């Protein structure tokens, strides 16, 4: 299953089609990929929601044969007021996003420091682990 989304390339909206959406996929190199550009050429971004639906998302995909696929998300996962993530979901997302950048041991230290932020003498202790 492809995940489609919108990113910014320069001053224009662009789209990307990837199997999993992770930070390393949102780069100029990915945006310049011929397959991604082929998908971008087929995407139209149109404002269709009322202003009070700012936490809502609609996706309407119309295939070449006319088949129409529509999905609506009333409250995106992570909206702290309407659809908050559990601690485990947040941790899983954090581990996925730092995978290959810092070790699991370092990631665990980061989590522990964030959990005890008020005990740090300086935030530099935390940021040093993330560099």
N, C-alpha and C positions, 0 to 999 in steps of 0.2 A: 504494500500500500504506500503510495506517495503522499508526502505531507507537503502541501503548498502554502505559501505565506507571502508576505509582502515585506520587502526591505527597501532601503533607500540607496540609490546609486547616484552620486552627484546630487543634483537638484530634482531628479525625477524619481517616480516610484518604479520599482522593479519587482520581479517575482523570482522565486526560486522553487525548484522541485527536487526534493531530496528524501531519502528514506527516513532519516531522523534529523530533527532540527537541533543543532548544537552550535555553540559559538564559533567553532572552527569552520562551519559551513557558511558563515556570513562574512566572506572576504571578497576582495576584488578578484582573486583568482577564480573563485567559484562563480562570481557574477560574469566573468569573461568566458566561462565554459560554453562551447557551442550548443550543447544540449540544453543548458539552462537558458541561453538566449533564445532557443527555439520555443521553449515553454513561455518565456517572457513575452514573446511576440503574440502569443495566443491569449494573454491575460488582459482583461479590461477591469480596471478598478473604478467602481462607481459608487458615490455616496447614496445609500438607499435607506439609511436608518434615521429616525427622528432624533433630534438632539438629546432627548432624555433617555435614549437607549445607548449611552456611551459605554456600558459594560456588556453590550450585546454584540454578537458577530453573526453575519449571514454569509454563506458561501453558496453560490449557484453555479453549477458546472453544466454546460450544455455541450454534448458530444457532437461530433460531425454528423452522426446519424439522427440527431435531434433529441436523443435521450437527455432528459433533464434530471440532474441530481442536485438536491437542495438540502442544506443542513443549517440549523440555527442553534447557536449556543447562547442561552439567556445570561448566564453568569460564568465567565471564564474561570477555570481552576486557578486558584491563587488570589482571587478577589477576597480581601480580608473581611469584607462585610457580608458577602452573599455566598461565597463558595471557597472558604479558606482551605489551604492545604494542611494536612496533618504534619506533625513533626517528622514522621517517617518519610512522607512524600518530599518534604523540604530537604531532608538529609540525602535521600536517593538522588534528587536533582542536583544537589551540591556535588556529590561524589561523581556523578556522570559528567558534570561540567569541568571538574578538575582532573579527571582521569587522563593520565599521560602527561600532565603538567606538573603535578606534585605527587609524592608518594601517598599511599593510604595512611601511613603513620603520620605524615605531616598534616594530611586532611583531618585526621582525628584530633591532632593538637589544635588545629584552627577551630574546630567545633568546640573543643573544651575551652579555649580562650574566649570565644564568643559567648559561651554559656556563663563565663565568669568575668565578663568584660570589666565590671566595676572593680575587680581585684587587680587589674593590670596597672603597673606603675606608669606605663606609656603605651600608647597604641602602636608604637614602632615595633613592639614585640610581636604583635599580630601581623602587621604588614610585612615584616621581614620574612615570615613563613610563606607569604603569597608571591614573593618576587622570584 
